[in-house]
Structures are given as structure tokens and as C-alpha cells.
Amino acid sequence: LLPKYLYYFFLSFDLIQISKTANIPLINNPDIYSIQIPLPPLETQHQIVEKLDRQMQALEGVRLLKSEAEKRIEEILAGVWGELSLGNDNEK
């Protein structure tokens, strides 16, 4: 079992569903014993991990682009509002 395969499995698994506690999710050994993890051959696990790694990298790239775009929008808006404010001051 590849550790990263297991990591991705648990990313997609809702651990809160198996938690028996009300307020704070807590997982105990008996809770985990009931989980059935699909176990393909190691080569298939490698392929799955490689595909998911590529998608996670792409997702991180999109997040970075989104963050940069949000900053540029804030800068543009700050400039526009500043220009409008200066224009209003000149009209007084």
C-alpha cells in the first residue's frame, strides 16, 4: 500500500461519518476497522497517485492565479476609487 494512495483515499473519505462523537470529530481504532480501502495492484496505485498529483499541482496553480488576480483587482479598484475621490475633491 502506497502511503500517498492512502492519503488520497482519506482525502475523499468523509471521516465525520464514522465519528461517534457529537461535537468534535474523533476517530478511534474500532471506527477505522470498518473502513474498506480499495486495494488495486501497486502499479495501479502509482498511476492513480501520479494522476492525482498532477491535478493537485494544476489546482495549486489555479489557486495562485486566482490570488494574483484578486490582488490586481483590489489594486485597480483602489486606484479607481482614489481617482474618483480626487476628482470629487476638485469639483468642490
CNS distance restraints for C-alpha pairs under 8 A (distance, minus, plus):
assign (resid   1 and name CA) (resid   5 and name CA) 7.25 0.50 0.50
assign (resid   1 and name CA) (resid   6 and name CA) 7.29 0.50 0.50
assign (resid   1 and name CA) (resid  39 and name CA) 7.41 0.50 0.50
assign (resid   1 and name CA) (resid  42 and name CA) 6.88 0.50 0.50
assign (resid   1 and name CA) (resid  45 and name CA) 7.86 0.50 0.50
assign (resid   2 and name CA) (resid   6 and name CA) 6.42 0.50 0.50
assign (resid   2 and name CA) (resid  42 and name CA) 7.31 0.50 0.50
assign (resid   2 and name CA) (resid  45 and name CA) 6.89 0.50 0.50
assign (resid   2 and name CA) (resid  46 and name CA) 7.66 0.50 0.50
assign (resid   3 and name CA) (resid   7 and name CA) 6.15 0.50 0.50
assign (resid   4 and name CA) (resid   8 and name CA) 6.20 0.50 0.50
assign (resid   4 and name CA) (resid  49 and name CA) 6.65 0.50 0.50
assign (resid   5 and name CA) (resid   9 and name CA) 6.17 0.50 0.50
assign (resid   5 and name CA) (resid  45 and name CA) 6.16 0.50 0.50
assign (resid   5 and name CA) (resid  46 and name CA) 7.68 0.50 0.50
assign (resid   5 and name CA) (resid  48 and name CA) 7.38 0.50 0.50
assign (resid   5 and name CA) (resid  49 and name CA) 5.80 0.50 0.50
assign (resid   6 and name CA) (resid  10 and name CA) 6.26 0.50 0.50
assign (resid   7 and name CA) (resid  11 and name CA) 6.27 0.50 0.50
assign (resid   8 and name CA) (resid  12 and name CA) 6.52 0.50 0.50
assign (resid   8 and name CA) (resid  49 and name CA) 7.70 0.50 0.50
assign (resid   8 and name CA) (resid  52 and name CA) 7.93 0.50 0.50
assign (resid   9 and name CA) (resid  13 and name CA) 6.30 0.50 0.50
assign (resid   9 and name CA) (resid  37 and name CA) 7.67 0.50 0.50
assign (resid  10 and name CA) (resid  14 and name CA) 7.62 0.50 0.50
assign (resid  10 and name CA) (resid  15 and name CA) 7.78 0.50 0.50
assign (resid  14 and name CA) (resid  18 and name CA) 7.69 0.50 0.50
assign (resid  15 and name CA) (resid  19 and name CA) 6.50 0.50 0.50
assign (resid  15 and name CA) (resid  25 and name CA) 7.92 0.50 0.50
assign (resid  15 and name CA) (resid  27 and name CA) 7.62 0.50 0.50
assign (resid  16 and name CA) (resid  25 and name CA) 5.86 0.50 0.50
assign (resid  16 and name CA) (resid  26 and name CA) 7.97 0.50 0.50
assign (resid  18 and name CA) (resid  27 and name CA) 7.34 0.50 0.50
assign (resid  18 and name CA) (resid  31 and name CA) 6.14 0.50 0.50
assign (resid  18 and name CA) (resid  32 and name CA) 7.97 0.50 0.50
assign (resid  19 and name CA) (resid  25 and name CA) 5.60 0.50 0.50
assign (resid  19 and name CA) (resid  26 and name CA) 5.57 0.50 0.50
assign (resid  19 and name CA) (resid  27 and name CA) 5.47 0.50 0.50
assign (resid  19 and name CA) (resid  28 and name CA) 8.00 0.50 0.50
assign (resid  19 and name CA) (resid  31 and name CA) 7.02 0.50 0.50
assign (resid  20 and name CA) (resid  25 and name CA) 7.59 0.50 0.50
assign (resid  20 and name CA) (resid  26 and name CA) 7.17 0.50 0.50
assign (resid  20 and name CA) (resid  27 and name CA) 7.65 0.50 0.50
assign (resid  21 and name CA) (resid  25 and name CA) 5.95 0.50 0.50
assign (resid  21 and name CA) (resid  26 and name CA) 6.28 0.50 0.50
assign (resid  27 and name CA) (resid  31 and name CA) 6.09 0.50 0.50
assign (resid  27 and name CA) (resid  32 and name CA) 7.12 0.50 0.50
assign (resid  28 and name CA) (resid  32 and name CA) 6.56 0.50 0.50
assign (resid  29 and name CA) (resid  33 and name CA) 6.25 0.50 0.50
assign (resid  30 and name CA) (resid  34 and name CA) 7.10 0.50 0.50
assign (resid  31 and name CA) (resid  35 and name CA) 7.56 0.50 0.50
assign (resid  39 and name CA) (resid  45 and name CA) 7.99 0.50 0.50
assign (resid  40 and name CA) (resid  44 and name CA) 5.98 0.50 0.50
assign (resid  40 and name CA) (resid  45 and name CA) 6.26 0.50 0.50
assign (resid  41 and name CA) (resid  45 and name CA) 6.34 0.50 0.50
assign (resid  42 and name CA) (resid  46 and name CA) 6.17 0.50 0.50
assign (resid  43 and name CA) (resid  47 and name CA) 6.35 0.50 0.50
assign (resid  44 and name CA) (resid  48 and name CA) 6.15 0.50 0.50
assign (resid  45 and name CA) (resid  49 and name CA) 6.11 0.50 0.50
assign (resid  46 and name CA) (resid  50 and name CA) 6.08 0.50 0.50
assign (resid  47 and name CA) (resid  51 and name CA) 6.22 0.50 0.50
assign (resid  48 and name CA) (resid  52 and name CA) 6.16 0.50 0.50
assign (resid  49 and name CA) (resid  53 and name CA) 5.89 0.50 0.50
assign (resid  50 and name CA) (resid  54 and name CA) 6.24 0.50 0.50
assign (resid  51 and name CA) (resid  55 and name CA) 6.35 0.50 0.50
assign (resid  52 and name CA) (resid  56 and name CA) 6.02 0.50 0.50
assign (resid  53 and name CA) (resid  57 and name CA) 6.18 0.50 0.50
assign (resid  54 and name CA) (resid  58 and name CA) 6.24 0.50 0.50
assign (resid  55 and name CA) (resid  59 and name CA) 6.05 0.50 0.50
assign (resid  56 and name CA) (resid  60 and name CA) 6.14 0.50 0.50
assign (resid  57 and name CA) (resid  61 and name CA) 6.24 0.50 0.50
assign (resid  58 and name CA) (resid  62 and name CA) 6.30 0.50 0.50
assign (resid  59 and name CA) (resid  63 and name CA) 6.18 0.50 0.50
assign (resid  60 and name CA) (resid  64 and name CA) 6.19 0.50 0.50
assign (resid  61 and name CA) (resid  65 and name CA) 6.21 0.50 0.50
assign (resid  62 and name CA) (resid  66 and name CA) 6.05 0.50 0.50
assign (resid  63 and name CA) (resid  67 and name CA) 6.15 0.50 0.50
assign (resid  64 and name CA) (resid  68 and name CA) 6.18 0.50 0.50
assign (resid  65 and name CA) (resid  69 and name CA) 6.05 0.50 0.50
assign (resid  66 and name CA) (resid  70 and name CA) 6.11 0.50 0.50
assign (resid  67 and name CA) (resid  71 and name CA) 6.33 0.50 0.50
assign (resid  68 and name CA) (resid  72 and name CA) 6.28 0.50 0.50
assign (resid  69 and name CA) (resid  73 and name CA) 6.11 0.50 0.50
assign (resid  70 and name CA) (resid  74 and name CA) 6.20 0.50 0.50
assign (resid  71 and name CA) (resid  75 and name CA) 6.22 0.50 0.50
assign (resid  72 and name CA) (resid  76 and name CA) 6.10 0.50 0.50
assign (resid  73 and name CA) (resid  77 and name CA) 6.02 0.50 0.50
assign (resid  74 and name CA) (resid  78 and name CA) 5.96 0.50 0.50
assign (resid  75 and name CA) (resid  79 and name CA) 6.15 0.50 0.50
assign (resid  76 and name CA) (resid  80 and name CA) 6.13 0.50 0.50
assign (resid  77 and name CA) (resid  81 and name CA) 5.94 0.50 0.50
assign (resid  78 and name CA) (resid  82 and name CA) 5.90 0.50 0.50
assign (resid  79 and name CA) (resid  83 and name CA) 6.04 0.50 0.50
assign (resid  80 and name CA) (resid  84 and name CA) 6.10 0.50 0.50
assign (resid  81 and name CA) (resid  85 and name CA) 5.98 0.50 0.50
assign (resid  82 and name CA) (resid  86 and name CA) 6.18 0.50 0.50
assign (resid  83 and name CA) (resid  87 and name CA) 6.08 0.50 0.50
assign (resid  84 and name CA) (resid  88 and name CA) 6.14 0.50 0.50
assign (resid  85 and name CA) (resid  89 and name CA) 6.30 0.50 0.50
assign (resid  86 and name CA) (resid  90 and name CA) 6.39 0.50 0.50
assign (resid  87 and name CA) (resid  91 and name CA) 6.55 0.50 0.50
assign (resid  88 and name CA) (resid  92 and name CA) 6.75 0.50 0.50
